[in-house]
Amino acid sequence: MATVSDPPPAPETGHPSEIRKNIVLYGALAANMGIAVAKFVAAGIGGSSAMATEGVHSLVDSGNQVLLLYGQRKAKRAPDAAHPFGYGRELYFWAFVVAILIFAGGAGISIYEGIAHIRAPHPIEDPTLSYVVLGIAFAMEGTSWALAVREFNAGRAGQSWWQAVRRSKDPPGFIVLFEDSAALVGLVIAALGIWASGYFGDARLDGAASVLIGLVLAAVAVLLARESKGLLIGEAADPALIAQLRAVMEGNISITSVNHVRTVHTGPDAVFVAISADFVDDLPMGEAETLIEELETRMKALSPKITSIYIRPEKREQAFVE
């Protein structure tokens, strides 16, 4: 005998609440679109390779935010016959696409542009406009970064930054954080490249700055791809929640052994739970059904993220025990 609790319908999406919830994404999108235009104008007038690279960087970031917003919307579709556990993991797919775009569109183009400028260098005619645009961009990116840090810190729950990233099941939060961090580093590198090319009279240094920006983006892309891949394959719930689920089962006198407690995130806010347990042999069928319903109710009270629970009565000697 096994029971499965049905996943709840997807939440309604109201525009005001959605904007508030995704303020980090909308803020980053608005900043990057404006910054991209300014950077391309400055690159066209001044002739800086690093500025052109930064323009591509901001353009790619803008596209990434659009994809993440699209992924969030698609992930909230209600379960259906084809996808009985919902579409939550679609967000993880788009997060992986974002990582690929950062690597190919951001890092690849930046490195190519830098190498081309090193091979055929030309001096920057007037760096003033570039400095102005970089300063404005730094202020805007810094604001977006501060907002992303605040939102990320709110969900860290005492964990270190790296632990929070590894355990996070909501890609937009840490993707925007890493994108903005890379953007700030890239702006500093671009400014240094423009200054160095003029100060030392070597235009190749501007191209070298582009290559360095590309390497920073490549490192960020690899990191994001690694985290997104884990989520796409399927990651377990927080260890503390798993321990609580096991405690609920082990605390019942009608259960002689909890063989295993397996969980998987089917979305940022959706957890599927599968449990194998050995029940006492003389437990009547009707009482077992009532007991399982009670156990499910207690487990769902542990976290609103638990959407589906599967409990399988199974002899300990016949089950794989964790």
N, C-alpha and C positions, 0 to 999 in steps of 0.2 A: 504494500500500500504506500502510495506517495501522493503528496498534495502540492499543488502549485498555486500560489496566489497571483491573480492577474495584475499586470502592470497598470497603473492609473493612466487616464488619458493625459495627453500632453497639455501643459498649461496654456491658457490664453495669452496672447501677446498684445498688450496695450502699448501704444506708441510712447506715452510719457514714461511709463515704468521701464520700457525697453531702453530708452535713451539714458535714463538714470543708471540702469544696470550696466550698460555698455559705454559709460562715459569715457573710460580709458580708450576704447577703440575709436569712438567718435572724435575725441580730442586729438588723438594721434593722426587720424585721417585728415582733419581740418588743417593741422599744423604742417603735415607733409605735403599736401597739395599746394598750399601757398608757398612753402619753402622751395619746392621743386621748380616752380615757375621762376622765382627770383634767382635761383642758382643757375638755371639755363641762360637767363638774360645776362647775368654777370659773366658767365663763361663765354657767351657770344661776343660780348663787348671787350672783355679783358684778354680772352684767349687762353685761360688757365685750364690745363688738363684736369687738375685736381677738382676744380669747380664743376667741370662737366661730369666728372665721376660722381661728385656729391649730388648733382642733379638727378643722375640715373638712380643713385641710392634712394633719394626721397621719392622718386616716381615708383620704384619697386615697392617701397614701404607703403605707399598709398594703395597700390594694388593689393598688397597683402592684407591691409585692414578691411578692404572691400570683401575679399575672399573669406576672411574670418567672420565678418558679419553675415555673409551669405551662408556660411557653414552653420552658424548658430541658428539661423532661421530654419534651415532644412533639418537640423538635428531635432527640432522641437515638434516635428510631425508626429501625429498619434500612431500607436502601433496598428498594424493591419495584418492580414493573412500572410502576406509575403515576409513581413518583418514583425513577428509577434512580440519582440522585446523592444520595439521602437527603432528610431533612426539616430540615436544619440552618438554612435560612433562615426557618423558622417562628419562631425566636427573634427574628429581626429584625422580623417582623410584630408580635409582641406588644410589642416595644420601641417601635415606632411608636404602637401603641395606648396605651401608658403615657404617651407624650408628649402625645397628644390628651387623655387624662384629666387630666393635670396642667394643661393649658391650660383645658379646659372645667370640670372638677370642682373644681380648686384655684383657679386664677386667676379664672375667671368668677364663682364663688360668692363669693370673697373681695371682689372689686370690687363686686359687687351688694350684699353685706352692708354694706360700708363706705359706699356711696352712700346706702343706706336709713338708716343710722345718722346720717349727716350731715344728711339731710333731716328726720329726726325724732329728734334727739339726746335721750339721757337719761343722767344722771350715773351713774357706777359707785358702787354703794352701799358696797362694802368691797373695796378692791384687795388686801388682805393675802393672801387665799387665791390670788389670781391670781399674785402675786409668788412665792409658795411653789411653785406648780405650774410656773411658768416657770423657776424655778431648778432644780427637779428635772428638768424636760424638757431644759434646757440641758445638764445633766450627762449624761443618757442619750443625747441626740443627739450630744453631743461624743464620747462613747465610741464610738458607732456610726461617727461621722465619722472618728475616729482609726483605727479598724479598716479602714474603706474606703480611707483614704489609704495605710495600710501595704500593703494588698493591691495597690493601684494602682501604688505606687512599685516594688513587687517586679517588675512587668512593664514598667516604663518603659525599661529598658536604656539609660540615658544620654540619653534624649530629653527635651525640655522637656515640661511638662504639656500644652500645647496640641498639640504634635506627637503625644504619646502618645494623646490623645483622638482626634485625626483619623485616626491609623493603627490604633487599636484595632478589633478585629473581634469583641469580646465586650461587648455593650451593658450587661449587668448591672453590670459593674465601674464604668463611668463614670456610669451612671444613678444608682446609689446614692450615689456621691460627690457628684454635683450636687444630688441631692435633700437629702442631709444638709447640704450647704453652704447651700442655700436655707432649710432648716429653721432652722439656727443664725441666719442673718440675720433670718428672720421672727420668731424669739423675741426678738431684740434690739429689732426695730421694735415688736413688741407691748408689750414692757416700757416703751419710751419713750413709746408712745402712751397707755398707762394712766397713767404718771406725769405726762405733759404735760396730759392732760385734767383731772387733779385739781389740779395746781399752778397752771394758768392758769384753772381754773374753766370750761373750755370742753369739753363732752362731744363736740363735733364732731371734736376731735383724735383721739379713739379711733377714730372712723370713718375718718378720714384714714389712720391706721395700717393699717387693714384694706385700704384701696385700695392703699397702698404695698406691702403684702405680696403682694397680687394681681399687681401689676406685676412684682415679683421672680419670682413663679412663672411668669408669662407669658414672661419673658425666658428662663428655664430651659427651659420647654416648647418654645419656638422652637428653641433650640440643640439640644436632644435630638431634636426632629423632623428637623432638618437632618441630623444624624449618622445617625439611624436610616434615613432615606430613602436615603442613599447606600449603606448596607449592604444594604437591601432591593432596590435596583436591581442591585447587584453591584459590589463593589470588588475591585481587583487585590491581589495579595499584596504583601508588603513589597518595595520596590525592591532591597534587598540580595539577597533570595532570587531575584528575577528575574534579576539579574546573575549569580548563581551558576549558575542553570539555563542561561543563555546560554553561560557559560564551559565548561560540560560539553559542550555541542554543538560549540562552535567549536574545542575542543581535540582533536577527532577528525579525523584526516587524510582520512577517507572523506566528510567533509562540506565542501563548497566554500563554502556560504553558509547562514547562519541568517536566514531571511526575517523571522520574527517569533516572539516568545515571549509568549503571552497567558495570563494567569491570572485566576481569579475565586474568591473565597471562597464556598463553598456552605454554610458554617457557620463558627463561630468557630475551630474546629480542623480544618477541611477545605478544601483548596485543589485546584481543578481546573486542570490545565496543558494547554495546546494549543500545539503547536510546528509551524511550517512550516520545512522545511530542504531545501536542494538537495544531494543526494548525488552522488558521482562517477558518471559515466554507465556505467562498466564494472563496477559492483558487482553481483555475482550476487544473485538474489532470496533465496536461502537465507542468504547472508552478511549481507544487509541485515536480515533478520528477527533474526538473532543479534545484530547490532550494535544494533538498536533495543531489544532486551531488555536488553542490557548498559547502554545509556544510561539506560533507565528505572530500573534497579537503582541506578545511581550518583546519579541525581536524587532518588530516594526517600530515599537515605541523607542527603541535605542537610537534610531536615526531616520530622518525623513527621506534619506537617499535610498533606503531599502525599498525596492519596488516589486521584486519577485522573490519568493522563497520556495524551495523544493526540499522536502524532507523525505528521506527514504529509509524505512526500517530495514536493517540488514544485519545479519549475524556477524559478529566481530571476526570470526575465523574465515569468513567468506569475503570480507571487505578489505580494501587497501587502507591500511591505517597510517595516518600521518604521524 
